[in-house]
Amino acid sequence: MSQENKKNPQVLLIDTLHPSFISILEAAGCTCIPGYNWRIEEILTKINQYDGLAIRSRFKLDQHFLERASTIKCIGRAGAGMENIDVDFAQSVGITCVHAPEGNRDAVGEHAIGMLLSLMNHLIRADQEVRSGIWRREENRGLELQGKTVGIIGFGNMGSAFAKKLQGFECTILAYDKYIRLDHQKYPFVKQCEQKEIFDQADIVSLHLPLTEETRYLVNEDYLESFKKPIFIINTARGKIVDTAALVNALKANKIRGAALDVLEYESISFEQLNATQLPEPFQYLIKSDKVILSPHIGGWTHESNEKIAQVLAEKMLQVFNH
């Protein structure tokens, strides 16, 4: 990029972001162009007018798209996951891809805690019963987190934030991540271990993994059968990490005591809707079960995280432009 372009990069916004994103970039001399309603074909005809792209998850930036983006220096993904961008190909053609997991990790950690406490204390069912004039105390007797063993699968931004939220509950925290070496000075309350130790000891398992070929349907029948005790399972990561049919079978067999799912295998690529009008039988079981709590992929979707994501992403994109 020429020195002149460095001073005034043109950034196309494919998805809406918090206004602070535009404010930070424009204060640094960038020009931001909204393309929120542009179809992908229209974007491709204009793509070489821009130095950067900002996107959430409206569509995939695959090799075909990236081959046309010869002037793009940086793609910013507003959020944590990068599965809608062919990052390897982008890097091979000189495009730097950045994301902002720091912006919504606390929101995800709090959401996971909230879902878990609701599940273990039957709060959704109890609330519905009281509203219907039903007063059942013994049937809604809950469980405490204190003294339980929580296994965290994936200890990046999301998993470590969840661990921090768990500190005050006086539970044993185990972490499994084959790609990260845990900083014991920073996380003295967490024990890094192998997956087998979590299989043997966990009462609760929380998934905090990106969706990759390695993690797709990681949680399948064999995986769930490996746990020595019935578990509660939380998924605030990506829906396709879990084989829903296997999850339902484990719920029916009482291998899983309860499931808190903010994400579903059946989501569309944009996460904005479920991707079928006739959802399969496993989903029908989930929505009828009082051992399951569901939310529409909103774990990282707070007002605060919306602003933090925008600010983190803007700063990272500026670093690329100024490099």
Secondary structure, DSSP 8 states (H G I E B T S, - for coil): --HHHHHS-EEEESS---HHHHHHHHHTT-EEEE-TT--HHHHHHHGGG-SEEEESSSS-B-HHHHHT-TT--EEEESSS--TTB-HHHHHHTT-EEEE-HHHHHHHHHHHHHHHHHHHHTTHHHHHHHHHTT---SGGG----STT-EEEEE--SHHHHHHHHHHGGG--EEEEE-TT----TTT-TTEEE--HHHHHHH-SEEEE-----TTTTT-BSHHHHHT-SS-EEEEE-S-GGGB-HHHHHHHHHTTSEEEEEESS-TTB-TTSSSBS-SS--HHHHHHHH-TTEEE-SS-TT--HHHHHHHHHHHHHHHHHHHH-
